[in-house]
């Protein structure tokens, strides 16, 4: 029996563990929070992510360890990697948790981004000041309009980035196995509000092959440069001329890939488990079209959701409070018109 | 939070619990065996199925109780049903566990079967003597050729049945919710050896609408007569002229429905959980074609299985021993030729 360690026991860990179970892979998660969502299908060690005792336990018990979040102490991951394979590698997690290293890595891989600067610098089109460490779901960044003062809007080390007049936000989820084989899911369109992902359409409406190929290339170049193993997500801006800029990279399964559970033959969660456990990847082809809507701050009536044709409910076992992701709904359909009709029935977005 | 009790903690309970988790439904299973497969995603009370203490615990803790096997003490189920909803009802389980009551119920519902007799009777075309109680996977039955002696081939109460010169074995899985709404999956073809299901093709090759309609009618008539709630399976013989006879009924999710996990939008497991937990049913439409192969007595190399396009591995967390079902593999494809190619790569059947 293969045992997979997961740093983090939130909803991503939960869905990883649920995907691992049919493969006969047992999961052990490390999570400091009480009532870890992953506990439904994983043993949970209640400890901070860097707790040496918990990591020793993981090293002893697991065949391989992965992460469900990038905000993990890198020294702890490094210590673990000397004892048990850690996939993706601690180096990659270190890059993804530091916006400066991330931007430098994107530049090194020849992947276009918005203009940025290591120092606090005002861009003529407006500036986003971002903390180097710890930001997620829109936290840790401040928008400064053209002509504004970028100094001291945030504590800690920051970078500055030019505001991009993008047409829409897209993302791509891809996976790479130990042999270097890659599969990429279709590019999806994401809608955010207050910095939190609200809804994903998959594939992105009006997606053309050039856009898919460009996004594919970004994911492949990064994964190849990093000798990456597992699922990765690249958040993208699409400009008015159709071209793409990379925004952020997540070295893990991603909220914009949740639709793959019902929308494709192999979900991002199974794909990640396969990759890090030295198994071959599966098909990432979509069956039809899908939309994913996050449930934020409140749990809807399950019967009302499931009465919508093609609707699937995913609850994470979390108490709802304002702004908290407590689940998601995926709706699948044969084509866009049917999907729109179903989403109207759903009344969630 | 809804809590679902399950009598039985085997692989069916495991797959029910894995399907319940995303719906935010917690499962508690009663199972006497050590290392219950359901334990991956359910709390397991280690006790016999009729253990009064365990049932009291279920009654206190659960909103509804279901069964993953029909060989459950009916008096215990009846006791439970006075305290908490039991779906399907104990009456139906009592019928399904007794071949005589089952045959009588099929006759009462106007569903054709092979000729049978309550007494030990020799049929000119050959006779199958079957124990009334406790048979499964081919156990508890003996075939007597034409002219042979049917007396005393088995201990206990038995019925006798005429041997049917069938063309092939089929089955249908269907579900009915609390409001009486019904969905039916496509009729599938099953191949048995030594009385154990080896492989299922879904939909059954060369399935015509008349056959689907006849099988549909069988399932609908039984479920309506029984005011049934949950998933049901009806095993069928197809004769040379294409017509169907009902063989056996299982008041639960069924091995010949495992392909629905990847082959349809709503698996039989999710469908059963939805039905018994008062939620609406989902679509039972297949995406394409599928084949399910049981893993019996040995666990194959996971990497070899998953290298086959469209292949999905399901292990049950059971130690392999001769004749024991330890998992299954489902292969999906767009159409039959592609499926055949993939099955040849799989080299399992």
Interface residues (C-beta under 8 A of the other chain):
Chain A: X14 X18 X21 X22 X23 X24 X26 X40 X41 X262 X265 X266 X274 X278 X279 X280 X282 X283 X287 X299 X302 X303 X306 X307 X309 X310 X311 X312 X313 X314 X315 X317 X327 X332
Chain B: X14 X18 X21 X22 X23 X24 X26 X40 X41 X262 X265 X274 X278 X279 X280 X282 X283 X287 X299 X302 X303 X306 X307 X309 X310 X311 X312 X313 X314 X315 X317 X327 X332
